[in-house]
Amino acid sequence: MIHDLEQPAKDWVADHIENFGVLLNKGDDPSCLIRVQGCEIEIRLNKVPGLFERSEQHINVGGDYAALNT
């Protein structure tokens, strides 16, 4: 989907993602929700080398596995 965007939109997304790294504080969950004409787009940062990395932990609950994102 992202590769189908026009170049100005790709540039905007790239700038926004770069700003996540600059604005990131310890304990932050870097994400943003964009609403345009009734549509919602969420951008979540999963990793900034040396600064932040989202992890996923699997917990066994009654024989089933549940994922916990942190």
Distance bins in CASP14 RR format, pairs under 12 A and 6 or more apart:
PFRMAT RR
TARGET T0000
AUTHOR 0000-0000-0000
RMODE 2
METHOD distances of the structure
MODEL  1
1 9 0 0 0 0 0 1 0 0 0 0 0
1 10 0 0 0 0 0 1 0 0 0 0 0
1 13 0 0 0 0 0 1 0 0 0 0 0
1 41 0 0 0 0 1 0 0 0 0 0 0
2 9 0 0 0 0 1 0 0 0 0 0 0
2 10 1 0 0 1 0 0 0 0 0 0 0
2 11 0 0 0 0 0 1 0 0 0 0 0
2 12 0 0 0 0 0 1 0 0 0 0 0
2 13 1 0 0 1 0 0 0 0 0 0 0
2 14 0 0 0 0 1 0 0 0 0 0 0
2 17 0 0 0 0 0 1 0 0 0 0 0
2 41 0 0 0 0 0 1 0 0 0 0 0
2 43 0 0 0 0 0 1 0 0 0 0 0
3 9 0 0 0 0 0 1 0 0 0 0 0
3 10 0 0 0 0 1 0 0 0 0 0 0
3 13 0 0 0 0 0 1 0 0 0 0 0
4 10 0 0 0 0 1 0 0 0 0 0 0
5 11 0 0 0 0 1 0 0 0 0 0 0
5 12 0 0 0 0 1 0 0 0 0 0 0
5 13 1 0 0 1 0 0 0 0 0 0 0
5 14 0 0 0 0 0 1 0 0 0 0 0
5 41 0 0 0 0 0 1 0 0 0 0 0
6 12 0 0 0 0 0 1 0 0 0 0 0
6 13 0 0 0 0 0 1 0 0 0 0 0
7 13 0 0 0 0 0 1 0 0 0 0 0
7 14 0 0 0 0 0 1 0 0 0 0 0
8 14 0 0 0 0 0 1 0 0 0 0 0
8 15 0 0 0 0 0 1 0 0 0 0 0
9 15 0 0 0 0 0 1 0 0 0 0 0
9 16 0 0 0 0 0 1 0 0 0 0 0
9 34 0 0 0 0 0 1 0 0 0 0 0
9 36 0 0 0 0 0 1 0 0 0 0 0
9 41 0 0 0 0 0 1 0 0 0 0 0
10 16 0 0 0 0 0 1 0 0 0 0 0
10 17 0 0 0 0 0 1 0 0 0 0 0
11 17 0 0 0 0 0 1 0 0 0 0 0
11 18 0 0 0 0 0 1 0 0 0 0 0
12 18 0 0 0 0 0 1 0 0 0 0 0
12 19 0 0 0 0 0 1 0 0 0 0 0
12 34 0 0 0 0 1 0 0 0 0 0 0
12 36 0 0 0 0 0 1 0 0 0 0 0
12 41 0 0 0 0 0 1 0 0 0 0 0
12 43 0 0 0 0 0 1 0 0 0 0 0
13 19 0 0 0 0 0 1 0 0 0 0 0
13 20 0 0 0 0 0 1 0 0 0 0 0
13 32 0 0 0 0 0 1 0 0 0 0 0
13 34 0 0 0 0 1 0 0 0 0 0 0
13 41 0 0 0 0 1 0 0 0 0 0 0
13 43 1 0 0 1 0 0 0 0 0 0 0
13 45 0 0 0 0 0 1 0 0 0 0 0
14 20 0 0 0 0 0 1 0 0 0 0 0
14 43 0 0 0 0 0 1 0 0 0 0 0
15 21 0 0 0 0 0 1 0 0 0 0 0
15 22 0 0 0 0 0 1 0 0 0 0 0
15 43 0 0 0 0 0 1 0 0 0 0 0
16 22 0 0 0 0 0 1 0 0 0 0 0
16 23 0 0 0 0 0 1 0 0 0 0 0
16 30 0 0 0 0 0 1 0 0 0 0 0
16 31 0 0 0 0 0 1 0 0 0 0 0
16 32 1 0 0 1 0 0 0 0 0 0 0
16 34 0 0 0 0 1 0 0 0 0 0 0
16 41 0 0 0 0 0 1 0 0 0 0 0
16 43 1 0 0 1 0 0 0 0 0 0 0
16 44 0 0 0 0 0 1 0 0 0 0 0
16 45 0 0 0 0 1 0 0 0 0 0 0
17 23 0 0 0 0 0 1 0 0 0 0 0
17 24 0 0 0 0 0 1 0 0 0 0 0
17 30 0 0 0 0 1 0 0 0 0 0 0
17 31 0 0 0 0 0 1 0 0 0 0 0
17 32 0 0 0 0 1 0 0 0 0 0 0
17 43 1 0 0 1 0 0 0 0 0 0 0
17 44 0 0 0 0 0 1 0 0 0 0 0
17 45 1 0 0 1 0 0 0 0 0 0 0
17 46 0 0 0 0 0 1 0 0 0 0 0
17 47 0 0 0 0 0 1 0 0 0 0 0
17 48 0 0 0 0 1 0 0 0 0 0 0
18 24 0 0 0 0 0 1 0 0 0 0 0
18 30 0 0 0 0 0 1 0 0 0 0 0
18 43 0 0 0 0 0 1 0 0 0 0 0
18 45 0 0 0 0 0 1 0 0 0 0 0
18 48 0 0 0 0 1 0 0 0 0 0 0
19 30 0 0 0 0 1 0 0 0 0 0 0
19 32 0 0 0 0 1 0 0 0 0 0 0
19 43 0 0 0 0 0 1 0 0 0 0 0
19 45 0 0 0 0 0 1 0 0 0 0 0
19 48 0 0 0 0 0 1 0 0 0 0 0
20 28 0 0 0 0 1 0 0 0 0 0 0
20 29 0 0 0 0 0 1 0 0 0 0 0
20 30 1 0 1 0 0 0 0 0 0 0 0
20 31 0 0 0 0 1 0 0 0 0 0 0
20 32 0 0 0 0 1 0 0 0 0 0 0
20 43 0 0 0 0 1 0 0 0 0 0 0
20 44 0 0 0 0 1 0 0 0 0 0 0
20 45 1 0 1 0 0 0 0 0 0 0 0
20 46 0 0 0 0 0 1 0 0 0 0 0
20 47 0 0 0 0 0 1 0 0 0 0 0
20 48 1 0 0 1 0 0 0 0 0 0 0
20 51 0 0 0 0 1 0 0 0 0 0 0
20 52 0 0 0 0 1 0 0 0 0 0 0
20 54 0 0 0 0 0 1 0 0 0 0 0
21 28 0 0 0 0 1 0 0 0 0 0 0
21 30 1 0 0 1 0 0 0 0 0 0 0
21 45 1 0 0 1 0 0 0 0 0 0 0
21 46 0 0 0 0 0 1 0 0 0 0 0
21 47 0 0 0 0 0 1 0 0 0 0 0
21 48 1 0 1 0 0 0 0 0 0 0 0
21 49 0 0 0 0 0 1 0 0 0 0 0
21 50 0 0 0 0 0 1 0 0 0 0 0
21 51 1 0 0 1 0 0 0 0 0 0 0
21 52 1 0 0 1 0 0 0 0 0 0 0
22 28 0 0 0 0 0 1 0 0 0 0 0
22 30 0 0 0 0 0 1 0 0 0 0 0
22 45 0 0 0 0 0 1 0 0 0 0 0
22 48 0 0 0 0 1 0 0 0 0 0 0
22 51 0 0 0 0 1 0 0 0 0 0 0
22 52 0 0 0 0 0 1 0 0 0 0 0
23 30 1 0 0 1 0 0 0 0 0 0 0
23 31 0 0 0 0 0 1 0 0 0 0 0
23 32 0 0 0 0 0 1 0 0 0 0 0
23 45 0 0 0 0 0 1 0 0 0 0 0
23 48 0 0 0 0 0 1 0 0 0 0 0
23 51 0 0 0 0 0 1 0 0 0 0 0
23 52 0 0 0 0 0 1 0 0 0 0 0
24 30 1 0 1 0 0 0 0 0 0 0 0
24 31 0 0 0 0 0 1 0 0 0 0 0
24 45 1 0 0 1 0 0 0 0 0 0 0
24 47 0 0 0 0 0 1 0 0 0 0 0
24 48 1 0 0 1 0 0 0 0 0 0 0
24 49 0 0 0 0 0 1 0 0 0 0 0
24 50 0 0 0 0 0 1 0 0 0 0 0
24 51 1 0 0 1 0 0 0 0 0 0 0
24 52 1 0 1 0 0 0 0 0 0 0 0
24 53 0 0 0 0 0 1 0 0 0 0 0
24 54 0 0 0 0 0 1 0 0 0 0 0
25 48 0 0 0 0 0 1 0 0 0 0 0
25 51 0 0 0 0 1 0 0 0 0 0 0
25 52 0 0 0 0 1 0 0 0 0 0 0
26 51 0 0 0 0 1 0 0 0 0 0 0
26 52 0 0 0 0 1 0 0 0 0 0 0
27 51 0 0 0 0 0 1 0 0 0 0 0
27 52 0 0 0 0 1 0 0 0 0 0 0
27 54 0 0 0 0 0 1 0 0 0 0 0
27 70 0 0 0 0 0 1 0 0 0 0 0
28 44 0 0 0 0 0 1 0 0 0 0 0
28 45 0 0 0 0 1 0 0 0 0 0 0
28 48 0 0 0 0 0 1 0 0 0 0 0
28 51 0 0 0 0 0 1 0 0 0 0 0
28 52 1 0 0 1 0 0 0 0 0 0 0
28 54 0 0 0 0 0 1 0 0 0 0 0
29 42 0 0 0 0 0 1 0 0 0 0 0
29 44 0 0 0 0 1 0 0 0 0 0 0
29 45 0 0 0 0 1 0 0 0 0 0 0
29 46 0 0 0 0 0 1 0 0 0 0 0
29 52 0 0 0 0 1 0 0 0 0 0 0
29 54 0 0 0 0 1 0 0 0 0 0 0
29 69 0 0 0 0 1 0 0 0 0 0 0
29 70 0 0 0 0 1 0 0 0 0 0 0
30 42 0 0 0 0 0 1 0 0 0 0 0
30 43 0 0 0 0 1 0 0 0 0 0 0
30 44 1 0 0 1 0 0 0 0 0 0 0
30 45 1 1 0 0 0 0 0 0 0 0 0
30 46 0 0 0 0 1 0 0 0 0 0 0
30 47 0 0 0 0 0 1 0 0 0 0 0
30 48 0 0 0 0 1 0 0 0 0 0 0
30 51 0 0 0 0 1 0 0 0 0 0 0
30 52 1 0 0 1 0 0 0 0 0 0 0
30 53 0 0 0 0 0 1 0 0 0 0 0
30 54 0 0 0 0 1 0 0 0 0 0 0
31 41 0 0 0 0 0 1 0 0 0 0 0
31 42 1 0 0 1 0 0 0 0 0 0 0
31 43 1 0 0 1 0 0 0 0 0 0 0
31 44 1 0 1 0 0 0 0 0 0 0 0
31 45 1 0 0 1 0 0 0 0 0 0 0
31 46 0 0 0 0 1 0 0 0 0 0 0
31 52 0 0 0 0 0 1 0 0 0 0 0
31 54 0 0 0 0 1 0 0 0 0 0 0
31 69 0 0 0 0 0 1 0 0 0 0 0
32 40 0 0 0 0 0 1 0 0 0 0 0
32 41 0 0 0 0 1 0 0 0 0 0 0
32 42 1 0 0 1 0 0 0 0 0 0 0
32 43 1 0 1 0 0 0 0 0 0 0 0
32 44 0 0 0 0 1 0 0 0 0 0 0
32 45 0 0 0 0 1 0 0 0 0 0 0
33 39 0 0 0 0 0 1 0 0 0 0 0
33 40 1 0 0 1 0 0 0 0 0 0 0
33 41 1 0 0 1 0 0 0 0 0 0 0
33 42 1 0 1 0 0 0 0 0 0 0 0
33 43 0 0 0 0 1 0 0 0 0 0 0
33 44 0 0 0 0 1 0 0 0 0 0 0
34 40 1 0 0 1 0 0 0 0 0 0 0
34 41 1 0 1 0 0 0 0 0 0 0 0
34 42 1 0 0 1 0 0 0 0 0 0 0
34 43 1 0 0 1 0 0 0 0 0 0 0
34 44 0 0 0 0 0 1 0 0 0 0 0
35 41 1 0 0 1 0 0 0 0 0 0 0
35 42 0 0 0 0 0 1 0 0 0 0 0
44 52 0 0 0 0 0 1 0 0 0 0 0
44 54 1 0 0 1 0 0 0 0 0 0 0
44 69 0 0 0 0 1 0 0 0 0 0 0
45 51 0 0 0 0 1 0 0 0 0 0 0
45 52 1 0 0 1 0 0 0 0 0 0 0
45 53 0 0 0 0 1 0 0 0 0 0 0
45 54 1 0 0 1 0 0 0 0 0 0 0
46 52 0 0 0 0 1 0 0 0 0 0 0
46 53 1 0 0 1 0 0 0 0 0 0 0
46 54 1 0 1 0 0 0 0 0 0 0 0
46 55 0 0 0 0 1 0 0 0 0 0 0
46 56 0 0 0 0 1 0 0 0 0 0 0
46 69 0 0 0 0 1 0 0 0 0 0 0
46 70 0 0 0 0 0 1 0 0 0 0 0
47 53 1 0 1 0 0 0 0 0 0 0 0
47 54 1 0 0 1 0 0 0 0 0 0 0
47 55 0 0 0 0 1 0 0 0 0 0 0
48 54 0 0 0 0 1 0 0 0 0 0 0
52 70 0 0 0 0 0 1 0 0 0 0 0
53 69 0 0 0 0 0 1 0 0 0 0 0
53 70 0 0 0 0 1 0 0 0 0 0 0
54 67 0 0 0 0 0 1 0 0 0 0 0
54 68 0 0 0 0 0 1 0 0 0 0 0
54 69 1 0 0 1 0 0 0 0 0 0 0
54 70 1 0 0 1 0 0 0 0 0 0 0
55 67 0 0 0 0 0 1 0 0 0 0 0
55 68 0 0 0 0 1 0 0 0 0 0 0
55 69 1 0 0 1 0 0 0 0 0 0 0
55 70 1 0 1 0 0 0 0 0 0 0 0
56 65 0 0 0 0 0 1 0 0 0 0 0
56 66 0 0 0 0 0 1 0 0 0 0 0
56 67 1 0 1 0 0 0 0 0 0 0 0
56 68 1 0 0 1 0 0 0 0 0 0 0
56 69 1 0 1 0 0 0 0 0 0 0 0
56 70 1 0 0 1 0 0 0 0 0 0 0
57 65 0 0 0 0 0 1 0 0 0 0 0
57 66 0 0 0 0 1 0 0 0 0 0 0
57 67 1 0 0 1 0 0 0 0 0 0 0
57 68 1 0 1 0 0 0 0 0 0 0 0
57 69 0 0 0 0 1 0 0 0 0 0 0
57 70 1 0 0 1 0 0 0 0 0 0 0
58 64 0 0 0 0 0 1 0 0 0 0 0
58 65 1 0 1 0 0 0 0 0 0 0 0
58 66 1 0 0 1 0 0 0 0 0 0 0
58 67 1 0 1 0 0 0 0 0 0 0 0
58 68 1 0 0 1 0 0 0 0 0 0 0
58 69 0 0 0 0 0 1 0 0 0 0 0
58 70 0 0 0 0 0 1 0 0 0 0 0
59 65 1 0 0 1 0 0 0 0 0 0 0
59 66 1 0 1 0 0 0 0 0 0 0 0
59 67 1 0 0 1 0 0 0 0 0 0 0
59 68 1 0 1 0 0 0 0 0 0 0 0
59 69 0 0 0 0 0 1 0 0 0 0 0
59 70 0 0 0 0 0 1 0 0 0 0 0
60 66 0 0 0 0 1 0 0 0 0 0 0
60 67 0 0 0 0 0 1 0 0 0 0 0
60 68 0 0 0 0 0 1 0 0 0 0 0
61 67 0 0 0 0 0 1 0 0 0 0 0
61 68 0 0 0 0 0 1 0 0 0 0 0
END
